[in-house]
Structures are given as C-alpha cells and as structure tokens.
Amino acid sequence: MKAEPSDQKRLLDLQEIDTELDRLAHRARNIPEVAEIRRLDGELDELRNALAAAETALGDLDREQRKAEADVDQVRVRAERDTERLNAGRVGSPKELERLQSEIASLQRRQGELEEIVLDVMERRETAQARVVELRGRLEALTEERTAAEERRFMAASGIRDEEAATAERRARVAAEIPDDLLALYTRLREQHNGVGAAALRYGRCEGCKLALSTAELNEIRAALSDEVLRCEECRRILVRTTDSGL
Ligand SMILES: [Zn+2]
C-alpha cells in the first residue's frame, strides 16, 4: 500500500486520539463511585432489614406492655372491689370475712408481681426503642452518604462524557484527512491488535510491540520509498517512520 508520508504521520495522531478514547471509555467503566454506591446499597439493604426487625420487636413489646398493664388493672380493680365490700361492712360470716381478707392480700401480692412484669417489659421496650432510633439515624446518615456518592458519580461521568465528545470531534477531523484505504487498514489492525493499529518506529524500535528491529530489517526500511506503507515484522502493525526513527 502507498500513502503520503504526511498521511502516515497523521495516522499516528489518530492512533493517539483513539488510545485516549479507549482510556476515557475505561475510566467511564471504572468510576470508583460506582463500586462505592454498590457497597452502600448492600449496607442500606442490611440496615433496612435490621430496622424492620427492630420495629417489629418494638411493636411486639408495645403489645406486651399493654397486656401486662391490663393484667395489673384487672387485679387492681378486683382488689378495690373487695376492699370496698370489706369497708362497707356488707360481709356476713367471720369465715366470709377471713376469705375476703385473704383474697385481698393475695390480689395485692399478685398486683405486685404483675407490676414487676410491666417494669421489665418497659425496660426492654426502652432498649428496643433506642435501637430503632439508632438504626433510623444510621439509615439517614448512610442515605445521605449514598446521595453524595451518586452526585460525585454523576459529575465524574458527565466530565468523562464531555471529554469524550471533544475527543471524538477531534478524531473526526483527523480521520477525514486520512485516505480511505489507509484508514481501513488501520481500523482492521486496531481491532486485531488490542486497540493499536499504527505505531511509530522510534530509535530502531517498534512502539507497538516495543521490539527492536534487526539491522537487516532497518536496512530494508532505509531502502523503502517514503510513501510505502510499512508493517512491523513482529506485530504486523503499520510502522510509521518519524524524524527520530534512527534510520
Ligand atoms: Zn511491532
């Protein structure tokens, strides 16, 4: 293939732009905030589950407390009723009186026991309530952290998109200056060789595969016409002669 030396050099500019575009695409795929957001989402899930469990436990204790308080009330009302009967002097036999006094005493003991249960439930309820408050606080803080990370991710992504747009524009201008057949060869080689289709020959070395050319290869290149499109014997990429090729 033949191409003007200036067109061949332009190909190196295009290669540089394409490498930059590849680098930007890699950066877009690897924005650190994306991993951070994924991690935060995992933590948020766990926290929401823990909060749901804590709220359920608190609800259970609310019910338990109401039930324990109702039990106390029931015993207290009964003891009051008995005491009223006693005070009203409406009790018949001494045996009946003894029975009533003993029932009142037993009800008061029972009330004391039930009040202990209420206190115990209230204590556990307080602990559960504190846990719910703590988890809600952590959830709020973590949600804020995620929002901030999302904003940073958005800014990073739009920064990369802007750079990509400007670089793509530059690429279109440079690509338009390169003859079609040379561009087609470059495109094919770039696909085959890890994004690098054209490389400079610099100080006797191919910049594509980084290998030094043999004296025989260099002599061949010295003998070649300047508009001959050369290929590296090692990596088969287009090899472009430059002022510092060492020829
Ligand atoms: Zn090479």
Residues whose N, C-alpha, C, O or C-beta is under 5 A from the ligand:
A	BS01	ZN	C206 G208 C209 C232 E234 C235
